[in-house]
Amino acid sequence: MTRTQPLLAIAATLFVAACSSTPQSDAQLVSDPLEPVNRVVHGVNKGVDTVVLRPVSQAYGVVVPEPVDRTLGNFTSNLALPSDIVNNALQGDTVALGDNLARFLMNTTLGLGGLLDVAGSTGIEREAADFGQTLAVWGVGEGPYLELPLLGPSTTRDAFGTAVDIVTNPLVLAGSDTLDDIVLYGTIVEVVDTRNENSQVIDQILYESEDSYLAAQTAYIQLRRAQVSGGERSDEDFVDIYAE
């Protein structure tokens, strides 16, 4: 992401986590003292999806061939690795750090700037990380729930983490307008592609659930806590949105 990258990327990530039938009791998973304001922002974000993101992603799915889509996905994934590497280091996760560093070096050189996933073909997978997770590793609590304009569902900890990720992204710190543009456009493509690939679950949360605000909130908190814990969770406290 460049300075504006998260404005789309995080929203798509959160929508992917959405569930179409969120139990009312799940709404109390997180403190939400700003619910009235959050609901207004949610309405704006939903409107942006309705007017812009949804139709653009549908057109993308029709126009862009699968091989091109896969190549673009490889490229945008590679762009995210420098930020992943920084957070791997801050979290003291040497295994993930080594994997991500190897991926970045291999895919950037042998993979034609990341267009080809050479590292993936050898079994080296990406280990995504962000500063919100880093703060959690350092013992910082998630804080109250927030829904941010265009960014979507978040918490005070994750909102701060997002800001730090923006200003500390090595590609942004390089100070190159060309790199900034590449990261920005790559992120937009990633957001549109993510929206297209997950259109069914996203449409369920936004347009078919009884209360899309509560559904998005619950799904985000569940997903985020699972990410922070390294995927470990209690089955009775987590709704598997991908279960058939």
C-alpha positions as CSV (number, residue, x, y, z in Angstrom):
1,M,0.0,0.0,0.0
2,T,1.0,3.6,-0.6
3,R,-0.4,6.2,1.7
4,T,-3.9,5.5,0.3
5,Q,-3.6,1.8,-0.3
6,P,-5.4,0.6,2.9
7,L,-8.5,2.6,2.0
8,L,-9.5,-0.3,-0.3
9,A,-7.4,-3.3,0.7
10,I,-8.4,-3.7,4.3
11,A,-12.1,-3.2,3.4
12,A,-11.9,-6.1,1.0
13,T,-10.1,-8.3,3.5
14,L,-12.7,-7.7,6.1
15,F,-15.6,-8.3,3.7
16,V,-14.1,-11.7,2.9
17,A,-14.5,-12.6,6.6
18,A,-18.2,-11.9,6.5
19,C,-20.9,-14.3,7.5
20,S,-24.5,-14.2,6.3
21,S,-26.2,-15.3,9.5
22,T,-24.6,-13.9,12.6
23,P,-26.3,-14.9,15.9
24,Q,-27.3,-11.8,17.9
25,S,-25.3,-13.0,20.9
26,D,-22.1,-12.8,18.9
27,A,-22.5,-9.0,18.7
28,Q,-21.1,-8.8,22.2
29,L,-17.7,-10.2,21.2
30,V,-16.1,-6.8,21.4
31,S,-16.7,-3.4,23.2
32,D,-18.6,-1.1,20.9
33,P,-19.1,2.2,22.6
34,L,-19.2,4.1,19.3
35,E,-21.9,2.0,17.7
36,P,-24.1,4.8,16.5
37,V,-21.2,6.5,14.7
38,N,-19.9,3.1,13.5
39,R,-23.2,2.3,11.9
40,V,-23.2,5.5,10.0
41,V,-19.7,4.8,8.6
42,H,-20.8,1.2,7.8
43,G,-23.6,2.6,5.7
44,V,-21.2,4.8,3.8
45,N,-18.8,1.8,3.2
46,K,-21.7,-0.3,2.0
47,G,-22.7,2.4,-0.4
48,V,-19.2,2.5,-1.8
49,D,-19.3,-1.2,-2.4
50,T,-22.7,-1.0,-4.1
51,V,-21.8,1.9,-6.4
52,V,-18.2,1.2,-7.1
53,L,-16.5,-1.9,-5.8
54,R,-19.1,-4.5,-6.6
55,P,-19.8,-3.5,-10.3
56,V,-16.1,-3.0,-11.0
57,S,-15.2,-6.4,-9.5
58,Q,-17.9,-8.1,-11.6
59,A,-16.6,-6.5,-14.8
60,Y,-13.0,-7.5,-13.8
61,G,-14.1,-11.1,-13.4
62,V,-15.7,-11.1,-16.9
63,V,-12.9,-9.3,-18.7
64,V,-9.7,-10.5,-17.2
65,P,-8.6,-14.1,-18.2
66,E,-7.6,-16.5,-15.4
67,P,-3.8,-16.6,-16.3
68,V,-3.6,-12.8,-16.3
69,D,-5.5,-12.8,-13.0
70,R,-3.1,-15.3,-11.5
71,T,-0.1,-13.3,-12.7
72,L,-1.5,-10.1,-11.2
73,G,-2.1,-11.9,-7.9
74,N,1.5,-13.1,-7.8
75,F,2.7,-9.6,-8.4
76,T,0.5,-7.9,-5.7
77,S,1.4,-10.7,-3.2
78,N,5.1,-10.0,-3.8
79,L,4.6,-6.3,-3.2
80,A,3.2,-7.0,0.3
81,L,6.2,-9.1,1.3
82,P,8.5,-6.2,2.5
83,S,5.9,-5.1,5.0
84,D,5.4,-8.7,6.1
85,I,9.1,-9.1,6.6
86,V,9.3,-6.0,8.8
87,N,6.5,-7.4,11.1
88,N,8.0,-10.9,11.1
89,A,11.1,-9.4,12.5
90,L,9.3,-7.2,15.1
91,Q,7.4,-10.3,16.2
92,G,10.5,-12.4,16.5
93,D,9.1,-15.0,14.1
94,T,12.4,-16.1,12.5
95,V,10.8,-19.0,10.6
96,A,8.2,-16.7,8.9
97,L,10.9,-14.1,8.4
98,G,13.1,-16.6,6.6
99,D,10.3,-17.8,4.4
100,N,9.1,-14.4,3.4
101,L,12.6,-13.1,2.7
102,A,13.3,-16.2,0.5
103,R,10.0,-15.7,-1.3
104,F,10.7,-12.0,-2.0
105,L,14.3,-12.6,-3.2
106,M,13.3,-15.6,-5.4
107,N,10.2,-14.1,-6.9
108,T,11.6,-10.7,-7.5
109,T,14.7,-12.0,-9.3
110,L,13.8,-15.4,-10.8
111,G,10.1,-14.6,-10.9
112,L,10.4,-11.5,-13.1
113,G,9.6,-8.9,-10.4
114,G,7.0,-11.2,-8.8
115,L,4.9,-12.0,-11.8
116,L,5.8,-15.7,-11.3
117,D,5.6,-17.5,-8.0
118,V,8.8,-19.4,-8.2
119,A,9.1,-19.7,-4.4
120,G,5.6,-21.1,-4.2
121,S,6.5,-23.9,-6.7
122,T,9.3,-24.9,-4.3
123,G,6.9,-25.0,-1.3
124,I,7.9,-21.7,0.3
125,E,4.6,-20.0,1.2
126,R,3.9,-16.4,2.2
127,E,3.5,-15.7,6.0
128,A,1.4,-12.6,6.1
129,A,1.9,-10.2,9.0
130,D,1.0,-6.7,10.0
131,F,1.6,-4.3,12.8
132,G,-1.7,-4.9,14.4
133,Q,-0.6,-8.5,15.0
134,T,2.8,-7.2,16.1
135,L,1.1,-5.1,18.8
136,A,-0.9,-8.1,19.9
137,V,2.3,-10.1,20.2
138,W,3.7,-7.3,22.4
139,G,0.7,-7.6,24.7
140,V,-1.5,-4.6,23.5
141,G,-5.2,-5.2,23.9
142,E,-7.5,-4.9,20.8
143,G,-9.5,-2.0,22.3
144,P,-13.0,-0.9,21.2
145,Y,-14.5,-1.8,17.8
146,L,-14.2,0.8,15.1
147,E,-15.6,1.0,11.5
148,L,-13.4,3.3,9.5
149,P,-14.4,5.1,6.4
150,L,-13.5,3.0,3.4
151,L,-11.1,0.9,5.5
152,G,-14.0,-1.0,7.1
153,P,-14.2,-2.9,10.4
154,S,-11.2,-2.5,12.8
155,T,-10.3,-2.0,16.4
156,T,-8.3,0.8,18.0
157,R,-5.2,-1.5,18.0
158,D,-5.6,-2.5,14.4
159,A,-6.4,1.1,13.3
160,F,-3.1,2.2,14.8
161,G,-1.3,-0.8,13.3
162,T,-2.6,0.1,9.9
163,A,-1.3,3.6,10.2
164,V,2.1,2.3,11.2
165,D,2.2,-0.2,8.3
166,I,1.5,2.7,5.9
167,V,4.4,4.9,7.0
168,T,6.9,2.0,7.6
169,N,6.3,0.1,4.4
170,P,9.8,-0.2,2.9
171,L,8.5,0.4,-0.6
172,V,7.0,3.6,0.5
173,L,10.0,4.7,2.5
174,A,12.1,4.2,-0.6
175,G,10.7,7.6,-1.6
176,S,10.2,6.6,-5.3
177,D,7.1,8.0,-7.0
178,T,7.3,5.0,-9.4
179,L,7.2,2.5,-6.5
180,D,4.4,4.4,-4.9
181,D,2.3,4.2,-8.1
182,I,3.1,0.5,-8.6
183,V,2.1,-0.3,-5.1
184,L,-1.1,1.8,-5.3
185,Y,-2.3,0.3,-8.6
186,G,-1.3,-3.2,-7.5
187,T,-3.3,-2.8,-4.4
188,I,-6.4,-1.6,-6.3
189,V,-6.1,-4.7,-8.5
190,E,-5.8,-6.9,-5.5
191,V,-8.9,-5.4,-3.9
192,V,-11.0,-5.7,-7.0
193,D,-9.8,-9.3,-7.5
194,T,-10.5,-10.2,-3.9
195,R,-14.0,-8.7,-4.2
196,N,-14.7,-10.7,-7.3
197,E,-13.3,-14.1,-6.0
198,N,-15.4,-13.8,-2.8
199,S,-18.5,-12.2,-4.3
200,Q,-20.9,-14.8,-2.9
201,V,-19.9,-14.4,0.8
202,I,-19.5,-10.6,0.5
203,D,-22.9,-10.2,-1.0
204,Q,-24.3,-12.3,1.8
205,I,-22.9,-10.1,4.5
206,L,-23.8,-6.8,2.8
207,Y,-27.1,-7.5,1.1
208,E,-28.6,-10.7,2.5
209,S,-27.9,-10.6,6.3
210,E,-30.5,-9.3,8.7
211,D,-28.0,-6.8,10.1
212,S,-24.9,-6.4,8.0
213,Y,-23.2,-4.2,10.6
214,L,-23.4,-6.9,13.3
215,A,-22.5,-9.6,10.8
216,A,-19.4,-7.7,9.6
217,Q,-18.4,-6.9,13.2
218,T,-18.6,-10.4,14.4
219,A,-16.9,-12.0,11.4
220,Y,-14.0,-9.5,11.6
221,I,-13.4,-10.0,15.3
222,Q,-13.5,-13.7,15.0
223,L,-11.2,-13.7,12.0
224,R,-8.8,-11.2,13.6
225,R,-8.5,-13.1,16.8
226,A,-7.8,-16.3,15.0
227,Q,-5.1,-14.5,13.0
228,V,-3.5,-13.0,16.1
229,S,-3.5,-16.4,17.8
230,G,-1.9,-18.0,14.8
231,G,-5.0,-19.7,13.8
232,E,-5.8,-21.3,17.1
233,R,-9.3,-20.9,18.3
234,S,-12.1,-22.4,20.3
235,D,-14.7,-24.1,18.1
236,E,-17.6,-23.0,20.3
237,D,-16.6,-19.4,20.0
238,F,-15.9,-19.3,16.3
239,V,-18.3,-19.5,13.4
240,D,-16.7,-21.1,10.3
241,I,-17.9,-18.9,7.5
242,Y,-16.6,-21.3,4.9
243,A,-18.4,-24.3,6.3
244,E,-21.0,-25.8,3.8
